[in-house]
Amino acid sequence: MPPITTGLALVIFAAGAIAGGLGIVLGLGGGIFLVPFLTLALGFPLKSAAAISLTTVIATSSAVAAARAGNQLMNLRLGMLLEVATVAGGLLGGITAQMVAESTLQRVFGLVAIVVAGVMVGRINRRNVILDEHVDPGRLGGRFYEAESGGIVTYQIKKVPLALIASFVAGNLSSLLGIGGGIIKVPVLNAWCGMPLRAAAATSALMIGVTATGGAIIYYGRGDLQPLAAAPAVLGVQVGSWAALRFAHRTSAKWLKLLMAALLIVVAGLMFARSGL
C-alpha cells in the first residue's frame, strides 16, 4: 500500500467527494466508484480499498438519514425488514473475503456492475409510481412528493422474497467488495419490486450504513483498514454527499438511470482490465 502523504490524503479527499456525490444521487454509497479509483489509480490492495470504502459508506448513510428524515422518501418499514437479510450477508462476506483471491474479487465486481447496468437500461422508461394519492400503498409501500410528477405519488411493494434474497446477496457483496450493497438493492427494488428509483435510492442509502458496519469491523480486526487513508475519504464523502443532496431531486429518473448505467460500464471495464482479463 502506498505511504499516506499530505498530497495523497488530498487526492483521496477529492475522490471521496466525487464518489459521495455520485453515490448519494444513485443510492449506491459511493463505494462502486471509490474502490476502483483506490485500486487502479492509487495502487491500494483491493481488500484495503474495500475496507476504506466501507467506512465512507457509513458516512454517506449518516448524511442521507440526517438530510432526508421527514420527506417520506425513506421507507423505514421495508428498510428494516430487508436489513435483517443484508446484515447476515454482510457478516458472511467479511469472513469469506479473507479466503478469496484479489483477481477473483475484481472479476466479480466487474460482472456485477455490467448486470446492474443492463437492468437500469432495460428499465429506462418505467417509473413505478401511481399518480392517484388515494390508492392504498399496502403494508410495505409508501407515498412521497415527487417534483417530476408534480405532486404526491404512491407505490406498492411486490415480490418481497426476491427483495430479501437480493438483500442477502447485497450484504455479502458489500463486505467482499466494499460497495455498500446498494448496487444490488436499488436495481432489484426498482426493476422487480415496484419501488420508484428515488425511494429505492433513499431507502438503500439508509440501510447501507448498517450493512457496512459489520464488514468494516471485520476488516479492521484483520488489519486491512488503514485509518490515515480512511479519514480523508470519509471527510470527502461527507462534503460530496451534502452537495449532491441539494441537486438530486431536480434530476429526472431517466437521466439518473442512464448515469448509473454509464458509470457502471466504465467501472466494469477497468476492473476486468485490472484482473488480467
N, C-alpha and C positions, 0 to 999 in steps of 0.2 A: 504494500500500500504506500502511496506517495506521502512524504512528510507534510504535515499541516503547517504551511506558512501563512503569513498575512494575506499575500496575494491569492493563494489557493482558497483561503476562507472567504474572500470577497467573491471569487468565482462561484463557489458553492452557494453563497448567499443569493447571487443573481439567478443561478439555476433554480434554486428553491422558490424564488419569487415567481419565475415563469411557470414552473411546474404547479405551484399553488394556485395561480390564476387559472390555468387551463383545467386543473383538476377540480376546482370548485364549480366551474361552469358545467362540467360534464359529470360530476359526481364520482370521479374515479380516484380522488385523493391525491393525485399528482405523482404517485409512485410509478405509474406506467411511463411517465416522461423522465423522471429523475433517475431511476435505476439505469436506463441505457446511457444517460449522459455521464453518470459517475463511472460506469464501467468502460464505455467506449472512448470517451473524451479525456477522462482524468486517470484512468488506469486502476480504479479500485477493484478488488476482487468482488465477484457478484454477491457473495454472502455478506460482505461488509456493506456493499451498496444497498442490499435489501434491508439490512438492519437499520441503516441511516434513514432509508425511505420510510420504514415503519414508524419511526419517531415523528417524521413530518406528517404522516397520515393522522396521527393522534392530534397534532396541532391543527390540521385542516378541519378535522371533525369538531374540535372545540370552537373554532371560528364560525363554522356553519351553525352549530347549535345555538351559539350566542346571538348571531345575526338574524336567524330565521325563526326563532321561537315566537309563536303567536301569529304567524302568517298562514298557518294551516297547510303549508307545502309538505312538512314532515309528517308522515303517518306513523305516530308513535306505537299504536297497537300492532300494526303489521311489522314494524321495525323490531319490536321486542320479541315477537314470535320468531322471526327469521334469525335473530341474533343468537338464539339458543343453538341452532344448527351451525351457524357461522363460527361461533367460538369453539365448538367441538372440532370443526375442520381446521381452525387456526392452530389449536394446540397440537394436533396431529402433524400439521405441516411444519411447525417449528422443530419438531423432533426429527422427521424424515429428511429435512433439508440438509442435515449433517451427513447423510448417507448417500446423497445423490451428486453425481459429477457436475461440475460447473457448466460444461458444454451442453449437457442434457437439460439443465435448467434454462439455458439460453434458448434452446430449440423449443422447449415447452412455451416459454414466454412468447416467442415469435408466432407459434402456431395459434395460441390463444388470441393474440392480437388480430391475426388475419380472420379468424372465425367471427370475432366480435365486429370487425369492420364490415364483413359481409352481411351480418344481421342488421346493422344500422342502415346500410344502403337499401336493403330489402324493405325496411320499414319507413322509408323516407317520407312518404305522404300519408302515414297513418298516425293519428294523434291520441287516440284512446280517451277522448273527452266527450261527455254528454252535456249539451248546452242547456238542457232543462234542469234547473237547480232544485226542482221539486222531486226528481227521481230519487228513489231510495238507494244509497250507496252500498247498503249491506253492512255486515259486521266489520269487514276489514277495508272497505272502500273509504272514500272521503270527498271533500269539496274544498276548493280554493279559488281565489280570484286570479284570473289569468288576463293580463293586458292584451295578449294576442287575440283572445276571443272577445274581449271587451266586457267581461262580466264573470259571474260565478260559474264554474264548471264542476261537473260531478264525474266520478269514475268508480267502477266496480272491480274488485279483485277476483280473479278466477285462477284455476289450476294451482291451488295452494301447495299440494305435494311437490309439484315441479319447482316452485319457488323455494321450498325447504331443501330439496336436493341441490339446487343451484347455489344456495347459501352455504351449504356444507363444502361444496367444491370451491366456492369463492374464498372461504376461510382457509382452506388448505393451500390454495394458490397464493393467498395473501402472505402467509408465512414463508412459503417456498421462495417467492419472487419479490416480496416487499412491495406489492402493488395495491394493498388496501382492500381487495376484494370487489370493489365497485366495477371493475372491468367485466365481471360476470353478472353481478346483481342487476346493474342498470339495464343492460340489453335484455336480459331474461324477463325482468319485471315489465319492461316496455313492450317487448315483442310478443310475449305469450301470456302474460298475466294481467293485461288490461290496464296497466298503470301509465299515466302520461309521463313523458320524459322528465319534465321539471320536478314532478313529485317523486319520481323514482330516484333522480339525482340527489334531491334534498334528503330523502329517507336513507339512501345509501351513505351519503356523507355523514349522517348521524351515526350509523352503525359501524362504519369502518374504524372509528377510533377505538371502540371496544374490541373489535376483531384484532386490530394491530397490537394492542397492549399485550395480549398473551404471547404473540410471536416475538415481540420486542424483548420481553423479559427472558425468553429462552435464548435469543441471540446474545443478549448482554451477559447472561450467565456463562456462555461458552466463549466469551471474549471477542465476538465478532463486531460488537457495537463500539465505535470509537467516538467518545463524547466531543472531542475537539472538532471533529468533522460534522457531527450531528447538530451541534449548536447553531452554526451559521445557516445550515439548511432549514432548521426549524424557524429561525427568525425570518428568513426569506419567504418561506411558505406562508407565514402569518401575514406579511406585507402583501404578497400577491393575492392571497385569499380575500382580504378586506377590500382590495382594489377591485377584484373581479365581481364581488357581490354587488357592487354599485351598478354594474352594467349587464349582468347576466339576464335579468328579467326583460330587457329590451330586445334580446336576440330571438329570432323565430326558431321554433323547434326544428324545422327543416335544416337550417344552417348549422344548428348545434350538432345534428346527426352527421352532416357532411364533414364538419370539422373533426368530429370524433373518428370517423372512418379514415379520413386522410392521414391524421396523425398516427393512428394505429398501424396503418400500412407502412409508413415510413419507419416506425419503430421496429416492426417485424422484420423488415429487410435488414436493418442494422444489426439486430440480434442474431439473425441467421448468418450474416457475414462474420460476426464475432465468434460464432460457434464453430466455424470452419466449413460450413456447407457451401 
